[in-house]
Amino acid sequence: MPELPEVEVVRAGLAPAVTGARVAAVAVLDPRSLKRHVPATGDDGAGGHGITLPATAAVARAADFERRLTGAELGAPQRRGKFMWIPIASGPERDRALLAHLGMSGQLLLRSHEASDDRHVTIRLWIEHPAHGELRVDFADQRRFGSLSVDRLVVDGADLVPEQARHIARDPLDPAFDDRVFIAGLRSRRTAVKRAILDQGLLSGVGNIYADEALWRARLHPETPGELLSARKAAELLLRVREVFAQALAEGGTSFDAQYVNVNGQAGYFAHSLNAYGRGGEPCRRCGAAIRRIPFAGRSSHFCPKCQRRR
């Protein structure tokens, strides 16, 4: 699943092309990518956030999405954790935003009008930008876990965020992120430190890959209880999370296959810099011991048993 660096790479790539653009037309090719879109009239009979929609409800949801975006002027893309949104700058939907969640394989791709089609495209926007001309924004999603929606913006502190993203914490790259609150929250938990930093209510944007990498850099066993960490060690872990994010952003994110790409369809190369994740059985680049892989919440944790001893 794309984590903060991958979503931020997409946001930064979209920004020059969509900020100030007008949506000329919208086409929903597969309503399953609107699973989180709630029509303006309220409940569409499918529970609002349901995965499977009756045919009539799916058609109504698609028509509502197309109608509300067509003619909208778009603002600058924003992000919190793994959520990204483009505020609607003018018109009847100006208190709302186009919200994107990439799920497992979602892609937002910038294309010319004449570009060849992609069989995984589920939603398409044609936009007109005063400087860049006519472009397409294609939402492609092979596994259909991602979504687009028009969502209401609500006040959260000094920010306006989509209602669907209000429940998640700020991410460590947010200037308003409160280090002291995070450190206190982490040290108050009896749960394993890896599980804690994956909790999007504590801090957002960290997924399995970057959790393993940050813990390796901090020399922390993933199953160490948060309450055993000193304030200094918790602060170091936060520093390592930021370091990993910064390097991943500089290298375009992590791509293991063609499912994560930037807006131009190019893969990131941070996978070549991984020290723990996906390296089970390989020598630790710090001490030479074999990296261990253990089950974790239906996935895996990767760590060095010598450098990251369990406390």
N, C-alpha and C positions, 0 to 999 in steps of 0.2 A: 504494500500500500504506500502511495506517495506520502512522505512526511514533510515537515516544514521546509527543508531546503528545496525539495522538488516543487512544492506549491509556490514558493517564493520565486523560483526561476521562471515559472509560468506567468506569475503576476507581473514581474518586471518585463518579460517579453511582450505581454499584451499591452502594457501601459501606453507606449507611444502611439499605437495604432487605434486604440479604442477611446482614449480620453478626448472628449469633444466630438466624437463620432455620432452620427445619427443612424438608428436602425431602420433600414429601408424595407426589409422583409424578413420574415421568420418562417421556417418550416420544421415541424416536428415529424420526424420519420419513424420514431419508435417511442410511444408514450411511456414506456417503462422508465425512461430517463427523466420523467417528471414525477417520480414517486413522492418527492417532498414538496411539490408545488400544490398549494391550496388555492382554488379559484376564488375570485373576488367576491362571489356570492356566498362564500362560506363552505360548509361541508358539501362535498360532491357525491356523498353516498358511499365513498370508499374509505372513510376514516382519515382522510387528509394525508397520512404518511404511509398508507398501505403499499405493499409491494405488488400485489395482483389487483388489477382494476377490472370491473365489468366493462364490456366493450363500449357501452354508451357513456359511462363515466370517463373512460380514457379519452374518448373523442371530445367530450366537453372540456376536459382538463387541457388537452392540446390546443383547442380553439381559444380558450381563455389565455393561455400562455402566449400564443401568437398575437392575439389582439392587444394585450397589455404592453408588449415590447415593441410592436411595430410603430415607428415614428418617434420612439424615445431617444432623447439625447443622453449619452453615457458620460459618467464622470471618471475619475481616476480609480483604477482597481486597487482594492485594499485586501488585507489578509489578517487573520488571527489564527495561529496554529495551522491546522490543515484546511481551514475554511477560507475561501476567497470570494469576494463579491465586487460587483461593479455598480456603484450608486447610479440611480437614474436622476439626472440633473435637472430635468424640466418636464412639464406636462403633468397629467393627472396622476402619474405614478411616482412623482418626485420624492415622496417619503418612503420609497421602497428601493430595492436593489436586486440585480440579477445575481443570485447566489449559486456558487458552484462548489460541489463536493466531488472530488475525483474518484472516490471509492478505491477499488483495487486497480483498475486499468483505464480510468478516464483520462482523456487528452483534450486540451483546448488548442486548436491548431489555426494559425493564420494562413490563409490561402488567397491567391488571386481568383477572380471570378472564373477564369479559364482553367484552373487547376483540375487535374484528374480527380475522380471521386475515390472515396475510401469506403469499403463495404461495411465498416464498423461505425460510420457516422450515424448518430441518432437524432441530433438537432443541428440545424444550420441557421446562422444569422448572416444576412447581407448588410454590410455597413458602408456608410459614406463618410470619409474623414476630410476635413478642409485642406489638409496638407498631403495626406497619403492616398487620397482618391478612394476608389471602390475596392473593398476587400470582402472576404468571407471569413467568418469565425465558425469553425466546425467543432462540434463536440462529438468525439468518437469514444466509444466505450465497448470493448470487446466482451467483457464479462457482465456488464449491465448492473454493477453495484453503485456507480456514480450517479449524479443527478444535477439538474439545473432547476431553479425555481425563482419566481418573483416573490420576495419576502419583505415584510415590513421592517423598517429600521426603527430601533428602539434605543433609548438613552442608556449607556452603561458608563458611569463615571463621566469623563469628559468626551467620550466617544459615542458615535452612532454605529451600532452593529446590527446585523440581521437578527431577528428574534430567534431563529434556529441556532445561532451561534452564541447567544447570550450566556448559556450555561457553562461555557468553557473558560478557563483561566487565560490570562494574558500569556504570551510566549516569551522566552528569555531574550529575544531580540527586540521586544517592544520597549521603547524608552520609558514607559510608565510601569514596567515590571518591577515589583517590589521584592528585592532580594531577601530582606529580613523576614517578610511574611512567608516566602518559600522555605527558607532555612528552618524557621520555627515549625512550619507545617510538616516538613520532612522528618524532623527530629521528634515529632510527637507521635509518629506512626510505629506500630509494632510490626506492620507488614514489611515484606522484603523490599529493599531499596529499589530494585528494578520495577517491581509492581507499582511502587509509589510514583516514580518519575514517568510511568506510562499513564498515570491518572490525569486525564485532561482537565480535571477540576483543580489540580494542584499547579500544574503548568501545562501548557498545550504545545503541540507540535512534535513531541518526542514519540517515536515509534520503536519497533523492535531493533532495527538496524542501529539507530543512533544511540539508543540506550546501551546496547552492548559496547559500542565504541567509546562512549563517555565513561562507562564503568571501567573499561580496560585502561583508559588513560589515568583515571583516578585511583587505580589499583584496588578496586572494591569488588568483592564477591557479589554477584547479583542477588543472593539470598540473605545478605546482611540486613538485619532489621534496621529500619530508619532510626529507631530510638537509641541505637548504639553508636550513632555517628556524633562526633563532636561538632560544634558549630563551625570550626575551622575545616573539618573534612567535608561537611555539607556544602560549605562555600566553595571548596575546591571542586566538588562534583559539578556545581553549577557553572563554574569557570570552564570545566572540560566540556560540558554540553555546548556552551557557546563556542568553544574552539572547534569542536567537531562540526557544528553548523556553519561556521565561517569558512572552514576548508571545503566542506561539501558545496557551499554556494559558489566558491571560487572555481570549483571543478564541475559545475553544472548539475550537481545532484548525483544520485546513485541509480544506475541502470543495469539490471541483470538480463533484460530481454528488451524487446521492442515495445513493451507496454508503457514504460515511462519515457517520454520525450519532451523536449521543450516545444514552444509554439511553432518552431520551424521544422519539427520532426527529428531533431538531433538528440542523441543520447548523451547523458552525463557520464563522467568517467571517475567519479569518486570510488566506485567499486574497486579500482586498482589500489586505493589507499587504505582499504579496510585492514584493521589489525586483529579483530576478533570475529565479527559477524561472518558466517559462512566459511570459516577457516578450521572447522573441526578436524583434528588429527594433524594439522600442519604446525610447524614450529612457531612458537611465540617470537615475534620480532624483537622482543626486549630481552628475554632470558633463554630462549631456545626450547623450553618445555612445550609439550604438545598441547595445543588448544583443545579444551573439552567442549563437547556439545551435550546439553541435557534438555529434557522436555520442559516446556514452560507454557502453560495456558494454551495448549493446542499448537504451540509453535516451538521454538527452540531458544535457549540461551547459549552463548558462546563466551568462554572466559579462559584465562590462564590459571591453572590450579596452583602454580608457584607464585606468580605475581599478585594474584587476587585471592589470597587465602581467606577462608570463611572465618568470621569472628564468632 
